């Protein structure tokens, strides 16, 4: 598991709120990005990957990159984020039965 996925799973399972300034949708760019991240982390697992794809590909104009943009945003926002969400769901479920065999 990569450091980034460990960070995402840790934040999703037990979000840190101590010493963090809350984001504001109408604030400066840093506050807006912080607000969007907060919404992303509170969104339901798996649904948020599709919402992020729509935001980045449609609303932010990723479609203007043509086929390359579609491949990039599909791999980065759908494939990767769905795998991260699957790992979060697995961690939340807890230890299960060992391997079958």
C-alpha positions as CSV (number, residue, x, y, z in Angstrom):
1,X,0.0,0.0,0.0
2,X,1.4,3.4,-0.9
3,X,1.9,6.3,1.5
4,X,-0.9,8.3,-0.3
5,X,-3.4,5.5,0.1
6,X,-2.5,5.0,3.7
7,X,-3.1,8.8,4.2
8,X,-6.4,8.6,2.5
9,X,-7.6,5.6,4.4
10,X,-6.5,7.1,7.7
11,X,-8.3,10.3,7.0
12,X,-11.4,8.5,5.9
13,X,-11.5,6.1,8.8
14,X,-10.6,8.7,11.5
15,X,-10.5,12.3,10.2
16,X,-8.2,14.7,11.9
17,X,-10.0,17.8,13.2
18,X,-7.6,19.2,15.8
19,X,-5.8,22.3,14.7
20,X,-7.3,22.2,11.2
21,X,-8.9,25.4,9.8
22,X,-12.2,24.6,8.2
23,X,-12.6,25.3,4.5
24,X,-15.0,27.9,3.1
25,X,-16.6,27.6,-0.3
26,X,-16.5,31.4,-0.8
27,X,-12.9,31.9,0.7
28,X,-9.6,32.1,-1.0
29,X,-8.4,29.3,-3.3
30,X,-6.8,27.3,-0.4
31,X,-10.0,27.5,1.6
32,X,-12.1,26.5,-1.4
33,X,-9.9,23.5,-2.1
34,X,-10.1,22.5,1.6
35,X,-13.9,22.7,1.5
36,X,-14.0,20.5,-1.6
37,X,-11.8,18.0,0.1
38,X,-14.1,18.0,3.1
39,X,-17.1,17.3,0.9
40,X,-15.2,14.5,-0.8
41,X,-14.2,12.7,2.4
42,X,-17.7,12.9,3.8
43,X,-19.3,11.6,0.6
44,X,-20.4,7.9,0.4
45,X,-17.7,5.5,-0.7
46,X,-17.6,4.6,-4.4
47,X,-20.1,7.4,-5.3
48,X,-17.5,10.0,-4.6
49,X,-15.2,8.6,-7.2
50,X,-17.8,9.2,-9.9
51,X,-18.6,12.6,-8.5
52,X,-14.9,13.5,-8.7
53,X,-14.7,12.2,-12.3
54,X,-17.7,14.4,-13.2
55,X,-16.2,17.4,-11.5
56,X,-12.8,17.0,-13.1
57,X,-13.7,15.8,-16.5
58,X,-16.9,17.8,-17.2
59,X,-16.9,20.8,-14.9
60,X,-13.2,21.5,-15.0
61,X,-13.0,20.9,-18.7
62,X,-11.0,17.6,-18.9
63,X,-13.0,16.7,-22.0
64,X,-11.0,19.4,-24.0
65,X,-7.9,17.1,-23.9
66,X,-9.7,14.6,-26.1
67,X,-9.1,10.9,-25.8
68,X,-6.0,11.4,-23.7
69,X,-8.0,13.4,-21.2
70,X,-10.7,10.7,-21.0
71,X,-8.0,8.0,-20.4
72,X,-6.2,10.1,-17.8
73,X,-9.2,11.1,-15.8
74,X,-10.7,7.6,-16.0
75,X,-7.6,6.0,-14.7
76,X,-6.8,8.6,-12.1
77,X,-10.2,9.5,-10.7
78,X,-12.2,6.3,-11.4
79,X,-9.8,3.4,-11.3
80,X,-7.5,4.7,-8.6
81,X,-10.2,6.2,-6.4
82,X,-12.4,3.2,-6.6
83,X,-9.4,1.0,-5.5
84,X,-8.8,3.4,-2.6
85,X,-12.5,3.2,-1.6
86,X,-12.4,-0.6,-1.8
87,X,-9.4,-0.6,0.6
88,X,-11.2,1.8,3.0
89,X,-14.3,-0.4,2.9
90,X,-12.1,-3.5,3.6
91,X,-10.4,-1.7,6.6
92,X,-13.7,-0.6,8.0
93,X,-15.1,-4.2,7.7
94,X,-12.3,-5.4,9.9
95,X,-10.5,-8.7,9.9
96,X,-12.4,-11.5,8.3
97,X,-11.9,-15.2,7.7
98,X,-8.5,-16.2,6.4
99,X,-7.8,-17.2,2.8
100,X,-10.0,-19.9,1.4
101,X,-8.3,-23.0,0.2
